Amino acid sequence: MKKTNYTGFHMPDTTEIKQELEIGKSEDYDLPEFTKEIPKSSKKSESDSTITIEYEWDQIFSPSIKVKEIEYRSGERLEGLYRINARDGADSISFTHNGTTYILRKTMKEIARAIYNAHGKIHGAIENVIGYLRSVAGMDYIISKIENESWVFDRRIARGPVIHVEVDDLDQKSRTKLIEMITEKISELHANNLIIGRFTLNNILLGKEDMKFTDLRRLRVSRKRSYVIDEFKSILQYLYAVGIASKEDIYVSVATYAAANEKSCNEWYEQKTGKAPEDQIDLVDRIEEDIYS
């Protein structure tokens, strides 16, 4: 398979990937095109930063997503998004509206609202969350926007500029670069005392020059500062197990993380040993030892 270089990443050729997706798509949430249904009325309200639109429908039942209420950030082009040609209740969906690709993730309204409100504080580490909606069937979805060509390990959301990639498509240099970016982004989240919860490759959204965390439905505030260290360790254990991180990558990642989140790491060390670390090397060695234990 051909590989192309994007600022440190060696990704498969876009055309080849699209062909593979057409042949090997395992889950398809698209529905056949139905006779166009439009809402009988709509009501729009606007605040300084948010637009809310409520739709009324004559016919409620539909296998596709009919929007009952949508709330999104002012300036986004979601006017006229009242129906999505995908199965209502699907876990993760991507679609295009007004020339832009979006991802819907099914969740609870309270979670969607909390992530939407938190986006401004931690936007450097996470995908561009722009709003949320409720369908006429009572399903709630958080909405994120894909602004540029991106790569994901989650086949379900691969569409248009969102391209599916396999671990085997990354060479060692690209894997090391990926570990560096994951470390940088998780350090940022943990510095805000937030944990992503049950990390997998499906939480990664790769751009040409950056990485963001996607699928934020388990994002939450850590009750203890030291809990973030446990998550960091579990992420590295996972990346090592799936063959992305080498032992050398892990040592560098731990050293980088410990420097960025020294207070949390020291608290974790004291809880583990009953004393403060002698120095940074002592701290890094203890975290690394726990990763392999």
N, C-alpha and C positions, 0 to 999 in steps of 0.2 A: 504494500500500500504506500502511495506517495505521501510525503510529509512536507509541510510548509512551515516556515519559521515565523512566528508572531512574537516579537520581543521576548525571546527566551523560551517560548513554547513551540513544540513541534506537533502541529495538529494535522489530521488527515485532510486531504483536499476537499473543499466544500462540496464540489459536484459529486465526488465519490460517496461522501457521507449521505447526501440527499438521496442518492440511488439506493444505498443500503437501507435507509429509513423506509422508503417505499416498499422494499422487498420484505424487510424484517420487522415491521411495526407489530408489536405484540398486543398493545392495547390501543383502541381507537374509540375516543369518546364522542367523535363527530356523529351527527345524525343526518339522515337524508334531508334534503331541502324540502321544506313544507310550503304550502301556500302562505304568503306573507301575512302575519298577524301583527296588528298594531294596537297599542293601548287606546282605550276610548278617551282617556284624559290624562293630564299630567299637571303636577303642581311643583313649582320651583321656588326654593328659598336660598338666600345667599348671605353669608357672613363675611367678615374681613378676609378669611383664609379658606373657607369651605363652601362648597355648593351641595345642596341636597335636592334631589328630585324624587317625587313619589308618583308612581304610575297606577292607574286603575284599568282593569281588564274586564271585558265582557265574559270571555271564556277563561276560566282559571286553569283547568287541567291541560297539561302539556308535558311531553317527555323532555322538551328542551327547556333552557333557563329563560324564564320570563321575569324581568326585574320588577319587583314591587317597590323597592326603595334603594337608592344609591347615594352615597355620600363620598365626595372626592375633593381633592385640593384644587383651589381656584387656579386657573391657568391651564389645567389639563383638558384635553379634547375628548371628553366622554359624553358630550351632548348627543342625544339620539341613541345611546346604548340602552335599549329596553329589552332586547332579546339576543341570546347567544345560542348559536347552533351547536350545542353540546348537551349531553345528558345531565339533567339536574340531579345533584347528589354525587357526581363524580368527585373524587378526592382532589385531583390536580388537573387543571385545564389550561391550555394556552389558546389564544384567539387573536385576531387582528381586527382593529376598529380604527377608522380614519387613518389608515396607513401605518399604525403603530401596533406592535405586538404586546400583549398583556398576559399575565399569569393569574389565574384564580385558584385559590386554595380554600377548600371547605373547612370551616371552623365555627366557633361560637361568636356571636356578635360582640360580646365583652372582650374576647381575645383580639378580634379584628380591630376594635376601637383602640385598645391599649397599644397594639403594635403601631397603628397609624399615628397615634399621638406621640409615641416614643421616637418615631423616625427622625425628627429634627435634631434629636440629641446625639444620635449614634449613626447618622446616615453614611459616614465613611466606611463602616464595616458591613452594612447590610444593603440588600437590594432596594430599589426605589419604590417604596410602598406609597401609593397615592390615594387609597380609599378602600371602601368596602361596600358590599351590596347584600340585599336580602331578596330572594326569589319569592314568587307567589306561593311556592310550595313550602316556604318557611326555612329554606336553606340559607345559611350565611357564608359569605366568601370574602376573603381579603384580596385586594387587587394590587398587583405590583406591575411596573412598567419596564419593558426591555428597550433600552435606548439605542443600543448598538449591537452588532453581531456578537453573539456569545456562544459559549460551549457549556454543556451540562452533561452530567453522568446519568441523569434521570430521563429515560426515554419518553416518559409520559408527556413531558412538556416541550419536546423537541418539535419545532415548527418554524418555518420561515428563517429568520435570522438567529433562532435558538437551535443550535446544532448539537446533536448527540455525539459524545465521544466516549470511547472505552479506555480503561486504565492501560491496556496493552498498547494504545496508540501514543502514549507518552514515553519519550526516552528518559534516561536517567537524569539528564540535565534539567529537563522539564519537570520531572518529579521533585527534584531538589528545590527548584524555583517555586513550585506549588506549596511545598512545606513551608518555605520562607513566608509566603503570602498568608497562608492559614495562620501561622504563628503571629504575624503582624495584626491580622484582623481579630483573632481571638484575644490577643492582648488588649486591644482597644475595647472590646466588649467587657472583658473582665475588669478593666480599669474603671468601668462604670458599674461594676458589681452585678453584671448581667451574665446569665449562662444560657447557652443555646439549647441544651437538653437533647440527649440521644443523637449525637452527631453521626452522620453517614456522608458518603460521597454525594448523595442527593441534596445536601445542604450547600453545595458549591456551585456558584455561577461565575464562570471565567470570561473575562473580557480580553481584548488584545493586550492590554497593559495593566490590568488590575483583576482583583477577585473580590466578590461579595458573597456574603452568606444569604442563601435563599431558603424558603420554607421555614418561617420564623414562628410557627404556631406553638412551639414549646419554649420560646424565649421567655425568661422570667428573671426576677430579681433574686439574687442569692441571699439566703437568710444569714449566712456567715461568710465572712471574707475568704476563709480558707476553703470553702466549697468550690471556688473557682479552680483551685489547684487540682482537685479531684477530677473536674471535668477536663482540664488541660491534659492530665495524665491519660485519661480514657481516650481522648482524641488521638494522642500519639500512639497508644496501644493499638487502636483501630487501624491507623494509617500504616503501622508496621505490619500488622496482620494481613492487610490486603496487598502488601507489597509495594506501597508507594514510598514509605520512609525507610531509609537505611539507618543503621546504628549511628553512623556519622551524622546524618541529618538530625536524628533525635538529640544528640548531644548539643549540636549548635542551636537547635530550637529551644531546648531547655535553658541554655545560657542566655539566649536572647529574651525569652519570656521572663526569666528571673530578674533580669536587669530592668525590664519594663514594669514589672509588678512585684517589686521587692518587698513591699509591706505585706502583701497577701502571702507571698512565699515564706517570709520569716514567721508569720503567724502560723502557717501550716507546719513549718519545721518545729516550732516550739510545742505545738500540740502533739506531734509525733514523738519527740525526743525529750521534752521537758526542759529544754535549754535553747538558747539562741545559737544559730550557726556560727562557727568560728570565722568563716569568711565566705565569699561568693562561691568559691570552688566547692567548699563543704556543702553548701546549699544545693548547688547544681548536681553534685554527685548523689545526694540523698534522693532528690526527685527522680533522677535517672534510674537509680537502683529500684525505686518503687515501680517504675514503668515496666521493668523486666521481671518483677517478682510475681 
